[in-house]
Amino acid sequence: MKKILILFAHPALHKSKINNILIKSVLHEPGITVNNLYEKYPDFYIDIIAEQQLLLEHDIIVWQHPFYWYSGPALLKEWFDLVLQHGFAYGEKGRRLEGKKAMSVITTGGRREIYSARGRNHFTMNEFLVPYRQSANLCRMEYLPPFVVHGAHTILPEEIVNAASGYKRLMQTLRDGLIDDTVLHSVEYLNDIKL
C-alpha cells in the first residue's frame, strides 16, 4: 500500500462549494494524510523540518487547491519556496524525494472548454500547471496528470457528489497500486480514467 500526502491549501474553506466535499471524501481513508496548510499555518510560519518529514513518510504527494489567478494560493507557494530546499529536494545531493509521485488536484470556476488553445484562457490546464510539473521534475519526482473539477460557479450538487466519489476512488486506486503507470499517463486529466 502506498502512502498519500495531500497538501491541502484553501484560504477560504468556509466559502468552498467543491474542495470542502472533496477533502471530506478522503479525510478518514487509511494510508491518506490530509495536511491542511491554512489550518496548520494561519500565520504562514511553516515548520520546514516537519513538512520535510511528512514528505519523506509518503509515496504520493498531492497538491490540492483552488486555481487562483492561474496558480495556487499564497501559502502553497510559500510552502514550495521553503520546504523544497536545495540539498533536500533538488541539487546534486538533494535526492530525498526521488522516485515519489506528485500530482495536482485543482478546482476552477471556468468550464473545461475554456482551457484550450481556442478557449478564452488560450491554454490547457496542463499548460498552466507546468510550474508544478517542473517542480516535480526538478525534485526527480514523477508528475501525474491532474484531477480537475471545472465550473465551480455553475456545478450542480450531484456533479459535486460524483466528483468527490471519483476523487475518493482515484486516491484509493493510487494508494492500493491498482493502476498501471501507462494508463495514468494516457489521459489529460486523471478524472478521465474509468475506475
C-alpha positions in Angstrom: 0.0 0.0 0.0 1.3 3.4 -1.0 1.0 6.3 1.5 -0.5 9.5 0.1 0.1 13.0 1.4 -2.5 15.6 0.4 -1.1 19.2 0.8 -4.4 21.0 1.0 -4.4 24.8 0.6 -7.7 26.7 0.6 -7.6 30.1 2.2 -11.4 30.4 2.4 -12.7 26.9 3.0 -15.9 28.2 4.5 -16.8 29.5 1.1 -15.8 26.3 -0.8 -18.5 24.5 -2.8 -16.2 21.8 -4.0 -12.9 21.4 -2.1 -14.7 21.0 1.2 -16.6 18.0 -0.1 -13.6 16.6 -2.0 -11.3 16.7 1.1 -14.0 15.2 3.4 -14.4 12.3 1.0 -10.8 11.1 1.8 -10.3 12.5 5.3 -10.5 9.2 7.1 -9.2 6.9 4.4 -6.4 4.6 5.6 -3.0 5.5 4.2 -4.1 9.0 3.2 -2.8 12.0 5.3 -4.5 15.4 4.8 -2.2 18.2 5.7 -4.4 21.4 5.8 -1.8 24.1 5.3 -4.1 27.1 6.1 -5.4 25.4 9.3 -1.9 24.5 10.4 -0.1 27.7 9.4 -2.6 30.6 9.7 0.4 32.9 10.3 2.4 31.5 7.3 5.1 30.3 9.7 5.8 26.9 8.1 7.6 24.2 10.1 10.1 23.2 7.4 11.5 20.2 9.2 8.0 18.8 10.0 6.9 19.3 6.4 10.0 17.6 5.0 9.5 14.7 7.3 5.9 14.3 6.1 7.2 14.2 2.5 9.7 11.5 3.4 7.0 9.4 5.0 4.7 9.3 1.9 5.0 7.9 -1.6 2.5 10.1 -3.5 2.3 13.9 -2.9 -0.9 15.7 -3.9 -1.1 19.5 -4.2 -4.9 20.2 -3.8 -6.2 23.8 -4.1 -8.5 26.1 -5.9 -7.0 27.6 -9.1 -6.4 31.3 -8.2 -5.2 33.6 -11.0 -3.8 30.7 -12.9 -1.8 29.4 -9.9 -2.2 28.3 -6.4 -2.9 30.2 -3.1 -0.1 32.2 -1.5 0.6 29.7 1.3 1.1 26.9 -1.1 3.7 29.0 -3.0 5.4 29.7 0.4 5.4 26.0 1.1 7.2 25.3 -2.2 9.7 28.1 -1.5 10.6 27.0 2.0 10.1 23.2 2.1 11.6 22.1 -1.2 15.1 23.2 -0.2 18.3 22.7 -2.2 20.2 19.7 -0.8 16.9 18.2 0.3 14.6 18.2 -2.7 16.9 19.1 -5.5 20.5 19.7 -6.4 23.4 17.3 -6.6 22.7 16.0 -3.1 19.0 16.7 -3.0 17.5 13.4 -3.7 15.2 12.8 -0.8 12.1 12.9 -3.0 13.4 11.0 -5.9 11.0 8.3 -7.3 7.9 9.7 -5.5 4.8 10.5 -7.5 3.3 14.0 -7.4 0.0 15.4 -8.8 -2.3 18.4 -8.7 -5.9 18.4 -7.7 -7.5 21.6 -8.9 -10.9 23.3 -8.7 -11.6 26.2 -11.0 -14.6 28.4 -11.9 -14.1 28.0 -15.7 -15.5 25.2 -17.7 -13.1 22.7 -19.3 -13.6 24.0 -22.8 -12.2 27.5 -21.9 -8.9 25.8 -21.0 -7.8 25.2 -24.6 -5.9 27.0 -27.4 -9.3 28.1 -28.8 -10.9 28.8 -25.4 -11.0 32.1 -23.6 -7.9 31.2 -21.5 -5.8 30.3 -24.6 -4.0 27.4 -22.8 -4.8 24.0 -21.4 -4.9 23.3 -17.7 -1.8 21.2 -18.1 0.0 24.1 -19.7 -1.0 26.3 -16.7 0.3 23.6 -14.4 3.8 23.5 -15.9 5.4 25.1 -12.8 4.1 22.2 -10.7 5.3 19.6 -13.2 8.7 21.2 -13.5 9.0 21.5 -9.7 8.3 17.8 -9.5 10.8 17.1 -12.3 13.5 19.2 -10.5 12.9 17.1 -7.4 13.2 13.9 -9.5 9.5 13.0 -8.9 7.1 11.6 -11.4 4.4 14.1 -12.1 1.0 12.6 -12.9 -1.8 14.3 -14.9 -4.1 16.4 -12.7 -7.5 15.7 -11.3 -9.6 18.8 -12.2 -13.1 19.9 -11.2 -14.3 22.6 -13.6 -17.2 25.0 -13.4 -17.2 25.8 -9.7 -19.7 28.6 -10.3 -22.3 26.6 -12.1 -21.7 23.0 -11.0 -24.7 21.1 -9.8 -24.8 19.4 -6.4 -25.0 15.9 -7.9 -21.9 16.7 -10.1 -20.0 17.7 -6.9 -21.0 14.3 -5.3 -19.9 12.5 -8.4 -16.5 14.4 -8.5 -16.0 13.6 -4.8 -16.8 9.9 -5.4 -14.4 9.8 -8.4 -11.7 11.6 -6.4 -12.0 9.1 -3.5 -11.8 6.1 -5.9 -8.8 7.6 -7.6 -7.0 8.1 -4.3 -7.8 4.6 -3.2 -6.7 3.2 -6.5 -3.4 5.1 -6.3 -2.9 4.1 -2.7 -3.5 0.4 -3.5 -1.3 0.4 -6.6 -4.2 -0.8 -8.8 -3.5 1.2 -11.9 -0.7 0.9 -14.4 1.7 3.9 -15.0 1.0 3.8 -18.7 -2.7 4.2 -18.0 -2.0 7.1 -15.6 -0.1 8.9 -18.3 -2.5 8.2 -21.2 -5.1 10.9 -20.2 -5.3 14.6 -20.0 -6.9 14.5 -16.5 -6.9 11.6 -14.1 -10.7 12.0 -13.7 -10.9 10.8 -17.3 -9.8 7.3 -16.2 -12.8 4.9 -15.7 -12.2 3.3 -12.3 
